[in-house]
Amino acid sequence: MIDSDDIAKFFYERLIQSGFVPSEEETLIIADIAFDYLLSIGIIEEIDDE
């Protein structure tokens, strides 16, 4: 299971290591884009928890 919060944390840490200081909002936007990309190429599948 992949959570967009986990993706955001990963990107935030990697950006900091690379010398960038993203805001929380910027990191969440990047995570949402990455999640949407993974969905679009079929690597992940969105499931409904209901």
N, C-alpha and C positions, 0 to 999 in steps of 0.2 A: 504494500500500500504506500502510495506517495502522497504526501500532504504538502500543499503549497507553502505552509509555514516552514516546513523542513527545507524546501527549496529556497525560500527567502533567507533563512539562516545560513545556508551553504553559500549563496551568492554574497551575502553581507560579509562573511568571514573571508571569502576569496578576494572580494574587492578591497577590503582593508589590507590584506596581505600584499595587494598590488599597488597600494599607495592611494587608493580612492577612499573618500569618506562619504558614502551615500546616506541619504536620510532614510528613515524607516519607510516612508511612503514610496520613495524611489525603489527601494529593495523589494517591497511588495509588488510593485508594478512589474519589475523584472521577473519575479517569481511567477506571477500570473501569465506573463508572456511565455516563459519557459514551459509552464504546465500546458498551456494551450498548444504550443508547438508539439510537445510529446503526444498530446491527444490527436493532433492533426496527422501525424505520421504513423499512428497506430502503435506506438511503444507502450502507452498506457491506455486504460479504459476507465472512464468515469462511472462510478457505481453510486446508486442511491441507497443510503443507509436505512431507509424506511421499511 
